[in-house]
Amino acid sequence: MTVIRNDKQPGNSDLMRASVESILRHQEPNGAIIASRDFVTYHYCWLRDGSFIAFAMDRAGEHEAARRFHDWVSGAIAGIAELIEDSINRVRGGVPLDLTHMPPARFALDGSTVTDDWPNFQIDGYGTWLWALAHHLQVTGADSVPEQLWESVDRVARYVDALALTSCFDVWEESGTARHGSTLACVYGGLVAAASLLNRPELRERADAVRASASESTKRFGRFVKSTESDAVDSSLLWLSTPFGVTTADDPCFVETVRTIEQQLTFEGGLRRYPQDIYYGGGSWPVLTASLGWHYAAAGDTAAALRCLAWVTDHFDQAGRLAEQFAGERRDPENYAAWVGRWGMPAADLTWSHAMHVVLCTELEAQERLSAEPIP
Ligand code: BGC
C-alpha cells in the first residue's frame, strides 16, 4: 500500500489501515457487515452501508472481504425473492404497494428479514449494491457476472428498474412519501451498472430517465434540492456527482449545490446531514465529510480534499474508533438527550464511517499517482 504523503496528515496511511482492520472486524464469517457493534440498534447489515463498505474494501485491495459481502447479499436476496417479485408485479399491474411488506433496508446478520416497524422501503441500497458489485467485478477482472450471483443481480436489477421512480424512504430512512435526490443518484448508478453487467441496453435507457427525473423534480433555485417535497439541501446530494455520475462536478447547478451544502451544513468543521436534522442533536458526520473530500479529490481540488480528511482523522478516538457523528450534544443538547433517552449513547464506532475514510484516502492516493504520471 502506497503511503499518502502530505505534511498535514503524517501517519495517515496507518490510520487508513486501522479503518480497514476495523471493517474486517465488523464482518461476520458469513460475509455480513454489521453497521456498528457498540450500538444495539445497528446490530444489522444495511444494504446501503454494506455496499459502500464493500466498495471501500475493493479500493483497499481487500477483494476477498468484498466478495464475501456480495455472496452474502446474493443469499439474502434469494431469501426475499417473493417480496421482490410481489413488489415488481404490483407496480407493473398498477396495484398499490403493501408498504408493510417491502424488500428491507437492513437484514439480520444471518441474512433473514426482521419483522418490525422499520421504514423498510428504501430503494437506494439496492441500486448501490449493483454499483458496488459492478466495481468489484471490474477490479477483480471478472468478465461476466459469476453464475451463483446471476439470479440475484437479475432480480435486483428488475426491482430497481420497476420501482426507480416510486416515492420511498430516503437514505436517512425518513420522509417516505417523496422522491429524493440522493436516492435517485443511487438508483441511477445501480441501473447503469446493471445495464452493463447484464448487457441490457434498456436498463441504460431507464437510467437516463432517472437522470432526467432528478433534473426535473429535484432541481430548484439553480441547485439540487433534497427531494420532491423539500427545498432544503442535503449533504447526500454530493453523491449525484461522485460516485454516481448523474451530473458532473463542474455542472453549475452542482457547484451551487456544493456551495450551499458547505455554507448551511458545516458544523465544527464537519458536514451535517440536512438543516432540520435532530437525530442525536444533528451533529457532523464522517461519512459526509469524507464524501465532500471524495468529491473534491475526484475534481482535482486536493487542498480541499485534505481539509476534509484532516477533519475525519482528527475524530478518531484513542482506541481507533470513528463514530457516526460528532458534536450533536453541543449543537442541540435537548434533542441529543432525547435520543440518548430513547436508544442509548450514539454509535461510537460506525463501519460506514471507516469505509468512507478509506474511500477518501484511496481517492487521494489515486489522484497523487495520476498527477505523478508523465504527460505523454
Ligand atoms: C442512517 C442510515 C444508516 C443507518 C445505519 C441511520 O441512522 O440514517 O443512513 O444506513 O443509520 O448506519
Boltz pocket constraint, residues with backbone or C-beta under 6 A from the ligand:
constraints:
  - pocket:
      binder: B
      contacts: [[A, 35], [A, 42], [A, 46], [A, 48], [A, 49], [A, 171], [A, 172], [A, 173], [A, 352]]
      max_distance: 6.0
